Amino acid sequence: MRLDLSGKAVLITGAASGIGLACAQAFLAEGARVGVLDRVRPPSLPGEVVAARADVTDEGQVAAAVELVAESFGGLDVVVGCAGVSGPVGRPLAETSAADFAAVMSVNVLGQFLVAKHARPWLGDGSSIVFLASDSAFVCAPGMVPYCASKGAVVSLTRALSVEFAGVRVNCVCPSVVDTPMARGDLGDLLDEPGFPVQAAEEVAQQVVYLASARARTVNGQALLADFGVSARSGFPA
Ligand SMILES: NC(=O)c1ccc[n+]([C@@H]2O[C@H](COP(=O)([O-])OP(=O)(O)OC[C@H]3O[C@@H](n4cnc5c(N)ncnc54)[C@H](O)[C@@H]3O)[C@@H](O)[C@H]2O)c1
């Protein structure tokens, strides 16, 4: 499929690692120009790349980083919001503090809001935003209340912005477990168990690239749940 992303100006948050890094590589492979925004220094990438250091929870830093990338490229065609944290995993609610909850919501929800807010003036008709939500927006494991709540909010943020932003499509992808430093840190060797359904960051990046492209012109305000069909199964005993 021809995605026609050559020369497009793309801003990716969380691009120093995992899914964000795979997205940066996928857009560069399509010939796009890529702004990599992260709170840490990203690895060097081949192609037309602008690096911008920012914490997505800090509005001043986000505004400056978005402006740096958008001015370098003369505007933006695509924004991909990957920056995220998992927060407490496997911790009962009684041991989850208000600060734990606020920290996860701040990066995963406020961060996406701030990037969209400051990118909007640079996005023209036909442009696109893709957020990383998660299957945790729809199905939940115990001990991950802040993360699940935050990803549900990202799905609603996606729908709200798709209505708010005329001419800019806004979608999100909702993968199940992806083999990245985040998942390795939380789940360790469980990722290597035979039969445990794990996907690669590159597979998620391909979904993001498609949704960002004009081939997905009619797709707006949607959440793409990619979980090997796990959530499709009912409790019916058959
Ligand atoms: N790995 C999974 O299993 C999985 C599954 C579904 C969704 N996701 C989502 O995908 C996204 C990427 O996750 P990943 O697995 O690649 O994680 P990762 O830890 O490998 O990468 C996350 C990146 O975000 C950056 N980041 C974190 N907080 C930031 C902040 N405040 N400001 C700027 N940058 C910040 C980190 O520096 C890092 O480069 C996240 O939103 C995550 O919730 C991950």
Ligand as a Chemical Component Dictionary entry (heavy atoms), coordinates in Angstrom:
data_LIG
# 
_chem_comp.id                   LIG 
_chem_comp.type                 NON-POLYMER 
_chem_comp.pdbx_formal_charge   0 
_chem_comp.three_letter_code    LIG 
# 
loop_
_chem_comp_atom.comp_id 
_chem_comp_atom.atom_id 
_chem_comp_atom.alt_atom_id 
_chem_comp_atom.type_symbol 
_chem_comp_atom.charge 
_chem_comp_atom.model_Cartn_x 
_chem_comp_atom.model_Cartn_y 
_chem_comp_atom.model_Cartn_z 
_chem_comp_atom.pdbx_ordinal 
LIG N1  N1  N 0  4.481  -1.759 26.290 1  
LIG C1  C1  C 0  3.201  -2.118 26.359 2  
LIG O1  O1  O 0  2.857  -3.281 26.673 3  
LIG C2  C2  C 0  2.126  -1.131 26.002 4  
LIG C3  C3  C 0  0.844  -1.623 25.690 5  
LIG C4  C4  C 0  -0.168 -0.709 25.375 6  
LIG C5  C5  C 0  0.106  0.637  25.364 7  
LIG N2  N2  N 1  1.369  1.090  25.666 8  
LIG C6  C6  C 0  1.576  2.531  25.651 9  
LIG O2  O2  O 0  2.509  2.849  24.641 10 
LIG C7  C7  C 0  3.206  4.035  24.988 11 
LIG C8  C8  C 0  4.695  3.783  24.862 12 
LIG O3  O3  O 0  5.051  2.787  25.824 13 
LIG P1  P1  P 0  6.366  1.896  25.692 14 
LIG O4  O4  O 0  5.976  0.528  26.082 15 
LIG O5  O5  O -1 7.026  2.141  24.393 16 
LIG O6  O6  O 0  7.214  2.502  26.914 17 
LIG P2  P2  P 0  8.746  2.934  27.035 18 
LIG O7  O7  O 0  8.956  3.103  28.502 19 
LIG O8  O8  O 0  9.622  2.011  26.277 20 
LIG O9  O9  O 0  8.762  4.367  26.322 21 
LIG C9  C9  C 0  8.084  5.464  26.881 22 
LIG C10 C10 C 0  8.800  6.737  26.488 23 
LIG O10 O10 O 0  8.057  7.836  27.040 24 
LIG C11 C11 C 0  8.965  8.749  27.604 25 
LIG N3  N3  N 0  8.316  9.505  28.667 26 
LIG C12 C12 C 0  7.772  9.018  29.804 27 
LIG N4  N4  N 0  7.322  10.014 30.567 28 
LIG C13 C13 C 0  7.592  11.164 29.891 29 
LIG C14 C14 C 0  7.369  12.534 30.161 30 
LIG N5  N5  N 0  6.793  12.945 31.313 31 
LIG N6  N6  N 0  7.731  13.441 29.239 32 
LIG C15 C15 C 0  8.325  13.051 28.091 33 
LIG N7  N7  N 0  8.586  11.775 27.778 34 
LIG C16 C16 C 0  8.216  10.839 28.676 35 
LIG C17 C17 C 0  10.107 7.879  28.148 36 
LIG O11 O11 O 0  11.293 8.640  28.353 37 
LIG C18 C18 C 0  10.219 6.829  27.067 38 
LIG O12 O12 O 0  11.127 7.227  26.052 39 
LIG C19 C19 C 0  2.758  4.397  26.407 40 
LIG O13 O13 O 0  1.758  5.398  26.343 41 
LIG C20 C20 C 0  2.194  3.096  26.926 42 
LIG O14 O14 O 0  1.234  3.299  27.941 43 
LIG C21 C21 C 0  2.379  0.234  25.972 44 
# 
loop_
_chem_comp_bond.comp_id 
_chem_comp_bond.atom_id_1 
_chem_comp_bond.atom_id_2 
_chem_comp_bond.value_order 
_chem_comp_bond.pdbx_ordinal 
LIG N1  C1  SING 1  
LIG C1  O1  DOUB 2  
LIG C1  C2  SING 3  
LIG C2  C3  SING 4  
LIG C2  C21 DOUB 5  
LIG C3  C4  DOUB 6  
LIG C4  C5  SING 7  
LIG C5  N2  DOUB 8  
LIG N2  C6  SING 9  
LIG N2  C21 SING 10 
LIG C6  O2  SING 11 
LIG C6  C20 SING 12 
LIG O2  C7  SING 13 
LIG C7  C8  SING 14 
LIG C7  C19 SING 15 
LIG C8  O3  SING 16 
LIG O3  P1  SING 17 
LIG P1  O4  DOUB 18 
LIG P1  O5  SING 19 
LIG P1  O6  SING 20 
LIG O6  P2  SING 21 
LIG P2  O7  DOUB 22 
LIG P2  O8  SING 23 
LIG P2  O9  SING 24 
LIG O9  C9  SING 25 
LIG C9  C10 SING 26 
LIG C10 O10 SING 27 
LIG C10 C18 SING 28 
LIG O10 C11 SING 29 
LIG C11 N3  SING 30 
LIG C11 C17 SING 31 
LIG N3  C12 SING 32 
LIG N3  C16 SING 33 
LIG C12 N4  DOUB 34 
LIG N4  C13 SING 35 
LIG C13 C14 SING 36 
LIG C13 C16 DOUB 37 
LIG C14 N5  SING 38 
LIG C14 N6  DOUB 39 
LIG N6  C15 SING 40 
LIG C15 N7  DOUB 41 
LIG N7  C16 SING 42 
LIG C17 O11 SING 43 
LIG C17 C18 SING 44 
LIG C18 O12 SING 45 
LIG C19 O13 SING 46 
LIG C19 C20 SING 47 
LIG C20 O14 SING 48 
# 
